[in-house]
Amino acid sequence: MAEHDIPGMAVAVTVDGRSSVFTYGAASRETDRSVDGATLFEIGSVSKTFTATLAGYAQVLGKLSLDDHPSRYLRDLRGSAIDRATLLHLGTYTAGGLPLQFPGEVADTAQMTRYFRQWRPDAAPGTQRRYSNPSLGLFGHLAARAFGRDFSQAMESEVFPRLGLRNSHVRVPQEARANYAWGYARENRPIRVNPGLFAAEAYGVKTTAGDLIRFVEANIDPSRLEEPMRRAVQATHIGYFRTGDMVQGLGWEQYAYPITLDRLLAGNGRALNADPAAALMPPQAPTGPTLFNKTGSTNGFGAYVAFVPARRIGLAMLMNRNVPIPARIKAAHAILERLGEASRQ
């Protein structure tokens, strides 16, 4: 924490269905409020795993198919290049090279629709993986439309309650705002995420370490969930495209386990690249021990989640500083090594 001047952290771990939460430092330097079990952190792109779960739930209920094209839910996209992609391509960043962010002039729904109608791909759908908030954001937007709701409503009514998450929000309610940590930018200015186009879908969840490790445990062992949500969670574990050592599913990135620190760093270090993608035929859930992970950042917060269902171990790291991803992964890898030893005892 001292090396990166992190004001506050919460780390949650789980081994064999038993979880613990550890808290450190300040949720707000201005008020000297300490991080505790109720502290809400922005989890950045870890939110994408919740978005994937919403889409999986819609699929289980028959409200959408991953083979659908965007115009089924957004008619204005009919005939556009983006409509040649499927929801699966949007949810796995393989629609053809959508950028990391929208251009600055895209700020509302009409401009978003115009952008997608005018967009020209760099590659055929399903041949290139390029990490993209517009891609995953549109995926979540269309999943919510399948429920006939806006995204925040769909997530807060369909997903969080069915996962048993009582302290997770897209829109932090007034009664929980006292628990909402402040993030800190490089100049130590207190900051929180700005609302923006597809912010909710791509990086908008705020949650506690306890709720996030509960979500991890639901992914390690979905059998305790009611059937539709159980199948939705399992759907996010199916691998669709391979790029290097990493297999891309919906939300989660997968690596064969055990994995060295160098390989995990290399895989996450390439996450923003445009890389060739090889489709898994057929798509499949892992057949051997597998590490699932996802990083997340906003301007003032950093997060990392990883778990290995076959070893029944997992962790969630939350901090109110956007710490470099390699530093998070190094710390998490060391913790996972210890958890793996504990799970074998």
Phi, psi and omega per residue, in radians:
M1 nan -0.688 -3.120
A2 -1.165 -0.683 -3.091
E3 -1.028 -0.664 -3.086
H4 -1.888 0.177 3.108
D5 0.916 0.868 3.137
I6 -1.444 2.098 3.133
P7 -1.110 -0.797 -3.074
G8 -2.652 2.699 -3.136
M9 -2.521 2.723 2.903
A10 -2.385 2.289 3.124
V11 -2.174 2.216 3.103
A12 -2.093 2.432 3.127
V13 -2.280 2.718 3.059
T14 -2.428 2.390 3.080
V15 -2.400 2.101 3.086
D16 0.941 0.671 3.068
G17 1.461 0.059 3.109
R18 -1.944 2.187 -3.056
S19 -2.008 2.698 3.055
S20 -2.439 2.559 3.113
V21 -2.125 2.323 3.127
F22 -2.135 2.310 -3.082
T23 -2.157 2.590 -3.054
Y24 -2.536 2.510 2.910
G25 1.290 -2.719 -2.942
A26 -1.906 2.363 2.978
A27 -1.384 -0.450 3.082
S28 -2.568 2.103 3.089
R29 -1.266 -0.479 -3.095
E30 -1.213 -0.645 -3.131
T31 -1.833 -0.072 -3.102
D32 1.054 0.525 3.099
R33 -1.358 2.262 -3.075
S34 -1.408 2.637 2.959
V35 -1.208 2.340 3.041
D36 -2.473 -3.001 -3.070
G37 -1.140 -0.310 -3.141
A38 -1.651 -0.059 -3.057
T39 -1.187 2.269 3.091
L40 -1.626 2.260 3.069
F41 -2.024 2.564 2.903
E42 -1.280 2.323 -3.101
I43 -1.887 0.113 3.053
G44 0.956 -2.322 -3.014
S45 -1.308 -0.092 2.924
V46 -1.042 -0.401 3.055
S47 -0.967 -0.490 -3.107
K48 -1.081 -0.484 3.108
T49 -1.249 -0.536 3.022
F50 -1.250 -0.699 3.082
T51 -1.040 -0.745 3.100
A52 -1.082 -0.661 3.128
T53 -1.157 -0.682 3.062
L54 -1.052 -0.794 3.132
A55 -1.126 -0.706 3.094
G56 -1.088 -0.653 3.113
Y57 -1.162 -0.741 3.082
A58 -1.065 -0.672 3.128
Q59 -1.137 -0.790 3.141
V60 -1.057 -0.656 -3.131
L61 -1.394 -0.041 3.133
G62 1.383 0.305 -3.123
K63 -1.511 -0.333 3.067
L64 -2.678 2.865 2.992
S65 -2.191 2.498 3.091
L66 -1.153 -0.276 3.081
D67 -1.474 -0.117 3.104
D68 -1.154 2.718 3.047
H69 -1.780 2.701 -3.026
P70 -0.943 -0.604 -3.039
S71 -1.172 -0.261 3.067
R72 -1.090 -0.510 -3.096
Y73 -1.945 -0.274 3.141
L74 -2.437 1.578 -2.963
R75 -1.047 -0.491 -3.107
D76 -1.117 -0.236 3.140
L77 -1.595 -0.005 -3.124
R78 -1.076 2.305 3.111
G79 1.515 -0.086 -3.123
S80 -1.508 2.904 3.107
A81 -1.110 -0.633 -3.130
I82 -1.133 -0.429 -3.123
D83 -1.334 -0.142 3.019
R84 -1.359 -0.341 3.044
A85 -1.434 2.824 3.062
T86 -1.858 3.014 3.051
L87 -1.046 -0.622 3.090
L88 -1.038 -0.764 3.128
H89 -1.090 -0.734 3.116
L90 -1.091 -0.718 -3.069
G91 -1.337 -0.181 3.127
T92 -2.098 0.224 3.087
Y93 1.105 0.520 -3.091
T94 -2.072 0.496 -3.117
A95 -1.283 -0.271 3.113
G96 2.307 0.265 3.045
G97 1.916 0.528 3.044
L98 -1.058 2.539 -3.042
P99 -1.332 2.966 3.121
L100 -1.045 -0.737 -3.111
Q101 -2.323 2.772 2.951
F102 -1.131 2.630 2.936
P103 -1.027 2.689 -3.050
G104 -1.019 -0.476 -3.085
E105 -1.392 -0.110 3.129
V106 -1.595 1.841 -2.997
A107 -2.269 -0.144 -3.138
D108 -2.504 3.088 -3.032
T109 -1.107 -0.709 3.133
A110 -1.107 -0.736 3.118
Q111 -1.200 -0.611 3.071
M112 -1.076 -0.821 3.134
T113 -1.073 -0.752 3.118
R114 -1.087 -0.726 3.138
Y115 -1.052 -0.864 -3.111
F116 -1.152 -0.590 3.117
R117 -1.178 -0.563 -3.093
Q118 -1.632 -0.193 -3.071
W119 -1.102 2.472 3.101
R120 -2.127 2.193 -3.064
P121 -1.281 2.718 3.028
D122 -1.606 -0.302 -3.063
A123 -2.651 2.830 3.079
A124 -1.206 2.578 3.097
P125 -0.946 2.399 3.081
G126 1.472 0.145 -3.108
T127 -2.039 -0.272 -3.099
Q128 -2.442 2.335 3.044
R129 -1.791 2.183 3.051
R130 -2.422 1.965 -3.068
Y131 -1.000 2.315 -2.959
S132 -2.700 2.166 3.001
N133 -1.187 -0.718 3.060
P134 -1.030 -0.628 3.141
S135 -1.152 -0.964 -3.142
L136 -1.192 -0.566 3.106
G137 -1.113 -0.775 3.100
L138 -1.128 -0.680 3.082
F139 -0.975 -0.854 3.126
G140 -1.180 -0.667 3.118
H141 -1.055 -0.759 -3.124
L142 -1.250 -0.620 3.081
A143 -1.085 -0.722 3.104
A144 -1.150 -0.681 3.097
R145 -1.088 -0.529 3.084
A146 -1.112 -0.461 3.055
F147 -1.550 -0.104 -3.099
G148 1.275 0.470 -3.100
R149 -2.352 2.900 2.967
D150 -1.364 2.913 -2.967
F151 -1.092 -0.808 -3.097
S152 -1.031 -0.765 3.114
Q153 -1.084 -0.776 -3.108
A154 -1.100 -0.783 -3.120
M155 -1.142 -0.785 -3.045
E156 -1.321 -0.353 -3.140
S157 -1.821 -0.513 -3.045
E158 -1.745 -0.601 -2.984
V159 -1.797 -1.031 -3.040
F160 -0.955 -0.860 -3.104
P161 -1.095 -0.649 -3.096
R162 -1.292 -0.284 3.032
L163 -1.663 -0.012 -3.127
G164 1.291 0.476 -3.094
L165 -1.732 1.888 -3.059
R166 -1.718 -0.164 -3.081
N167 -2.204 0.653 3.123
S168 -2.140 2.407 -3.016
H169 -2.553 2.623 2.816
V170 -1.639 -0.811 3.042
R171 -1.857 1.925 -3.096
V172 -1.213 2.087 -3.121
P173 -1.248 2.809 -3.075
Q174 -0.984 -0.692 -3.072
E175 -1.228 -0.226 3.130
A176 -1.858 -0.064 -3.013
R177 -1.163 -0.452 3.097
A178 -1.151 -0.372 3.132
N179 -1.613 -0.066 -3.053
Y180 -1.410 1.981 -3.131
A181 -1.152 2.737 2.943
W182 -1.640 2.363 2.983
G183 -1.519 2.890 -3.096
Y184 -2.311 2.163 3.107
A185 -1.399 -3.136 -3.040
R186 -1.024 -0.623 -3.117
E187 -1.520 0.254 3.118
N188 1.136 0.410 3.039
R189 -1.431 2.256 3.093
P190 -1.122 2.402 -2.993
I191 -2.638 2.601 2.987
R192 -2.305 2.870 -3.058
V193 -1.102 2.430 3.088
N194 -1.487 2.446 3.019
P195 -1.140 2.513 -3.134
G196 -2.896 3.031 -3.114
L197 -1.079 2.126 -3.134
F198 1.127 0.274 3.065
A199 -1.071 -0.749 -3.122
A200 -1.081 -0.791 -3.066
E201 -1.202 -0.653 -2.981
A202 -1.680 -0.566 -3.050
Y203 -2.737 0.600 -2.942
G204 -1.795 -0.014 -3.067
V205 -1.402 2.417 2.993
K206 -2.084 2.309 -3.049
T207 -2.697 2.999 3.086
T208 -1.688 2.846 3.072
A209 -1.087 -0.634 3.132
G210 -1.127 -0.768 3.101
D211 -1.163 -0.683 -3.088
L212 -1.191 -0.660 3.093
I213 -1.259 -0.478 3.031
R214 -1.141 -0.679 3.054
F215 -1.123 -0.722 3.083
V216 -1.053 -0.778 3.141
E217 -1.122 -0.605 3.069
A218 -1.139 -0.558 3.081
N219 -1.341 -0.621 3.095
I220 -1.144 -0.726 -3.114
D221 -2.440 1.483 -3.111
P222 -1.245 -0.106 -3.002
S223 -1.090 -0.384 -3.118
R224 -1.406 -0.151 3.138
L225 -1.468 2.727 3.003
E226 -1.094 2.641 -2.919
E227 -0.921 -0.858 -3.104
P228 -1.032 -0.740 3.129
M229 -1.269 -0.598 3.064
R230 -1.012 -0.827 -3.141
R231 -1.168 -0.565 3.102
A232 -1.133 -0.791 3.113
V233 -1.106 -0.774 3.126
Q234 -1.074 -0.564 3.128
A235 -1.117 -0.506 3.128
T236 -1.332 -0.123 3.137
H237 -1.664 -0.092 3.109
I238 -1.300 2.304 3.091
G239 -1.573 2.433 -3.091
Y240 -2.092 -0.636 -3.076
F241 -2.409 2.479 3.068
R242 -1.919 2.343 2.984
T243 -2.400 1.957 -3.040
G244 1.103 -2.349 3.138
D245 -1.410 -0.138 -2.997
M246 -1.774 2.433 2.998
V247 -1.898 2.243 -3.122
Q248 -1.652 2.132 2.967
G249 -1.865 -2.769 3.055
L250 -1.502 1.877 -3.139
G251 1.527 -0.993 -3.041
W252 -1.513 2.561 2.976
E253 -1.862 2.410 -2.977
Q254 -2.075 2.491 3.081
Y255 -2.393 2.459 3.027
A256 -1.042 2.435 -3.069
Y257 -2.096 2.447 0.115
P258 -1.270 2.750 -3.124
I259 -2.310 2.409 3.111
T260 -1.288 2.757 3.084
L261 -1.044 -0.727 -3.108
D262 -1.066 -0.723 -3.141
R263 -1.201 -0.676 3.136
L264 -1.180 -0.700 3.070
L265 -1.113 -0.758 -3.121
A266 -1.119 -0.739 -3.136
G267 -1.105 -0.805 3.128
N268 -1.264 -0.451 3.095
G269 -1.222 -0.415 3.129
R270 -1.650 0.067 -2.983
A271 -1.023 -0.527 -3.078
L272 -1.645 -0.021 -3.109
N273 -1.322 2.801 2.918
A274 -1.628 1.901 -3.056
D275 -2.178 2.623 3.030
P276 -1.011 2.476 3.137
A277 -2.126 2.287 3.103
A278 -1.858 2.110 -3.132
A279 -1.197 2.377 3.013
L280 -1.415 2.187 -3.100
M281 -2.159 1.928 -0.081
P282 -1.404 2.876 2.988
P283 -1.012 2.538 -3.068
Q284 -2.692 2.640 2.970
A285 -1.268 2.760 -3.116
P286 -1.017 2.514 3.111
T287 -1.765 -0.172 3.105
G288 -2.348 3.120 3.120
P289 -0.949 2.294 -3.008
T290 -2.433 2.403 2.997
L291 -1.679 2.205 3.020
F292 -1.771 2.398 3.088
N293 -2.597 2.832 3.031
K294 -2.755 2.315 3.013
T295 -1.655 2.808 3.084
G296 -2.705 2.468 -3.134
S297 -2.574 2.516 2.788
T298 -2.158 -3.116 -3.062
N299 -1.051 -0.500 -3.083
G300 -2.045 0.045 -3.047
F301 -2.378 2.716 3.028
G302 -2.396 2.586 -3.136
A303 -2.570 2.728 3.028
Y304 -2.674 2.360 3.119
V305 -2.275 2.377 3.077
A306 -2.615 2.559 3.095
F307 -2.738 2.727 3.131
V308 -2.248 1.714 -3.080
P309 -0.989 -0.680 -3.095
A310 -1.121 -0.437 3.111
R311 -1.805 -0.080 3.140
R312 0.972 0.762 3.097
I313 -2.229 2.634 3.096
G314 -2.944 2.888 3.109
L315 -2.625 2.777 3.020
A316 -2.404 2.226 3.120
M317 -2.042 2.243 -3.135
L318 -2.257 2.411 -3.128
M319 -2.630 2.626 3.133
N320 -1.727 0.835 2.989
R321 -2.670 2.407 3.096
N322 -1.414 1.397 -3.115
V323 -1.307 2.515 3.099
P324 -0.892 2.410 -3.069
I325 -1.024 -0.711 3.115
P326 -0.989 -0.642 3.126
A327 -1.143 -0.687 3.105
R328 -1.111 -0.798 -3.059
I329 -1.180 -0.670 3.097
K330 -1.048 -0.804 3.132
A331 -1.134 -0.764 -3.107
A332 -1.152 -0.708 -3.139
H333 -1.068 -0.725 3.112
A334 -1.105 -0.715 3.118
I335 -1.141 -0.766 -3.140
L336 -1.077 -0.642 3.091
E337 -1.046 -0.754 3.125
R338 -1.192 -0.697 3.116
L339 -1.114 -0.677 3.106
G340 -1.074 -0.688 3.081
E341 -1.127 -0.724 -3.133
A342 -1.141 -0.629 -3.096
S343 -1.230 -0.338 -3.130
R344 -1.605 -0.122 -3.095
Q345 -1.457 nan nan
